[in-house]
Amino acid sequence: MKKLVVLFFVLLSTAMFAQNKQQHYCSGIWASVEIAHEYCWFDTLCPYVNIDTSNHSNIWQNGMPQKTIFSAAYSAPKAMVTDILNPYPNNNDSYFDISLPTIIDSSYFFSSNTTLSFMHRINTDTMKDGGFIEVKYHKDSAWVNIAYDSLLSAKHIMFNCENLYSIQDTLFNGQAGFSGSSGWINTKLQWIWVMLVKEYPPDSIYLRFHFISDDINTNKDGWMIDNLEMIEYEAFGSLEEINAENLISISPNPVSESAVVEIKIQGEETYTAELYNIFGQKIKEFPEIKNNRFTIEHGNCKSGIYYLILKKGNNLFASKKIIFQ
């Protein structure tokens, strides 16, 4: 019997996209030290997965697939399927939701690194019927196709993915999505909050797995999803890898009195630096850094770990861990 478990190990990236489409922004998953890893393999319906039962035409079911193409789950016996017995009907609009909690404590939000991985198969009319993923970051916000998510840069979220559809992979209604026929695909979605913020995100990442069909019935199997995994990585370990740690040098580090910060980029650029403690509270700000070098004073900072966030304009540029003695 499969069940939810929490464990610690390093995620290995796998798989290529069955539709052979290049992503317009996907660049792979950045894995560092895992904080937690949780499985949902659909032997039972997991508590953070919700099927809209008020919609009587909703064909998503949690059960044992017994169809022509979808004859077995990825990890037997059960999966999420657009009807476990019958081909999907025409003119269908069905979805189920999941939520990924991101709160670290009740008052401040630590930079989060959340990854969702799942196995899935698709069997539909290519570029006609299919499935897409919608996202929102507030409970009362509107849903948006993850391929068109404009909040990613506006809210200082770095988004990585593997084997996601591109904006050119459109369905009959113009939505980007998965379609066609495939074997098992391993899709991964990753959100990294690269700014430490107090009011964002408020509670969870909400995801909706949305299936649609046009008015022509072709007796195909639809969409099947299994082996849902949620991984939390140590956020700043990942950021240092992503932003190439050698772009910033701090000497000395650990800091007893003061340290010199050097930005190792050619050219005359203006940067802003912000120093945060591990609770997400901004301790110091260094505006208009013009000569790629500035000094951080220990001052009255308590001993411990801090993070220096470097920005160019409104965009995060890099981050670095600092230890104050």
Buried (B, 14 or more C-beta within 10 A) or exposed (E): EBEBEEEEEEBEEEBEBBBEBEBEEBEEBBBBEBBEBBBBBBBBBBEBBBBBEEEEEBBBBBBBBEBEBBEBBBBEBBBBBBBBEEBBBEEBEBBBBBBBBBEBEEEBBBBBBBBBBBBBBBBBBEBBBBBBBBBBBEEEEEBBBBBEBEBBEEBBBBBBBBBBBBBEBBBBEEBBBBBBBBEEBBBBBBBBBBBBBEEBBEEBBBBBBBBBBBEEBBEBBBBBBBBBBBBBBBBBBBBBEBBEBEBBBBEEBEBEEEBEBBBEBEEEBEBBBBBBBBEBEEBBEBEEBEEBEBEBEBEEBEEEEBBBBBBBEEEBBBBBBBBBE
